[in-house]
Amino acid sequence: KNQVEQSPQSLIILEGKNCTLQCNYTVSPFSNLRWYKQDTGRGPVSLTIMTFSENTKSNGRYTATLDADTKQSSLHITASQLSDSASYICVVSAPAASKLTFGTGTRLQVTL
Amino acid sequence: KAGVTQTPRYLIKTRGQQVTLSCSPISGHRSVSWYQQTPGQGLQFLFEYFSETQRNKGNFPGRFSGRQFSNSRSEMNVSTLELGDSALYLCASSLNFYTPQDTQYFGPGTRLTVL
């Protein structure tokens, strides 16, 4: 069964600190992996997308890494800001259209 | 360009009732997908519509149905509501028939509470 597991489930960090969120998946075959940011009361917004051959993708202070051999991905947030408080969802795609497997997300809270 | 809009934003119903949710995609987008989001299960795919035809369907009972109109607007219907249907229902649009390389743009969702 295709699964995407994210850790930690929740995280609290101080503003300005860095943090790393983890995503492990068992989806096969694999097409790509996305990280989404979902603010409270809003729909998810795509941060990064990586295919099988890509190891790293950055979007501002967000850097995603992918190890397709171990089926692991991480999202690193640098110099966190209060606006980074949100849920971060890892989504893995199989090649077939609309075959998306979503993780349950990591809830990040950035505090003063 | 306006984003994906969903109406209503909040809805309270009782068990056994039915509900219709509406989604207007980004102008020019022809594909609309629907998702259910709950704290325990995360996001789960309901169905996708493209050119007024359902192209893909997730593992949900027949009580969940949808349709798409010629202007690409889509509606989702849930009949005989159950307590477990309480969730955030999200729709997402993409330019064409969705492939993994495409970016889906999500609406803000409709929060459905079933009492």
HADDOCK unambig.tbl for C-alpha pairs under 7 A between the chains (distance, minus, plus):
assign (segid A and resid 31 and name CA) (segid B and resid 100 and name CA) 6.86 0.50 0.50
assign (segid A and resid 32 and name CA) (segid B and resid 100 and name CA) 6.85 0.50 0.50
assign (segid A and resid 41 and name CA) (segid B and resid 108 and name CA) 6.52 0.50 0.50
assign (segid A and resid 42 and name CA) (segid B and resid 108 and name CA) 4.28 0.50 0.50
assign (segid A and resid 42 and name CA) (segid B and resid 109 and name CA) 6.77 0.50 0.50
assign (segid A and resid 43 and name CA) (segid B and resid 90 and name CA) 6.86 0.50 0.50
assign (segid A and resid 43 and name CA) (segid B and resid 106 and name CA) 5.12 0.50 0.50
assign (segid A and resid 43 and name CA) (segid B and resid 107 and name CA) 5.28 0.50 0.50
assign (segid A and resid 43 and name CA) (segid B and resid 108 and name CA) 4.47 0.50 0.50
assign (segid A and resid 43 and name CA) (segid B and resid 109 and name CA) 6.25 0.50 0.50
assign (segid A and resid 44 and name CA) (segid B and resid 106 and name CA) 6.04 0.50 0.50
assign (segid A and resid 45 and name CA) (segid B and resid 105 and name CA) 6.99 0.50 0.50
assign (segid A and resid 45 and name CA) (segid B and resid 106 and name CA) 6.96 0.50 0.50
assign (segid A and resid 93 and name CA) (segid B and resid 100 and name CA) 5.97 0.50 0.50
assign (segid A and resid 95 and name CA) (segid B and resid 100 and name CA) 6.59 0.50 0.50
assign (segid A and resid 97 and name CA) (segid B and resid 98 and name CA) 5.97 0.50 0.50
assign (segid A and resid 97 and name CA) (segid B and resid 99 and name CA) 4.79 0.50 0.50
assign (segid A and resid 97 and name CA) (segid B and resid 100 and name CA) 6.31 0.50 0.50
assign (segid A and resid 98 and name CA) (segid B and resid 56 and name CA) 6.96 0.50 0.50
assign (segid A and resid 98 and name CA) (segid B and resid 98 and name CA) 6.46 0.50 0.50
assign (segid A and resid 98 and name CA) (segid B and resid 99 and name CA) 6.66 0.50 0.50
assign (segid A and resid 102 and name CA) (segid B and resid 42 and name CA) 6.81 0.50 0.50
assign (segid A and resid 102 and name CA) (segid B and resid 43 and name CA) 5.89 0.50 0.50
assign (segid A and resid 103 and name CA) (segid B and resid 42 and name CA) 6.51 0.50 0.50
assign (segid A and resid 104 and name CA) (segid B and resid 41 and name CA) 6.41 0.50 0.50
assign (segid A and resid 104 and name CA) (segid B and resid 42 and name CA) 4.36 0.50 0.50
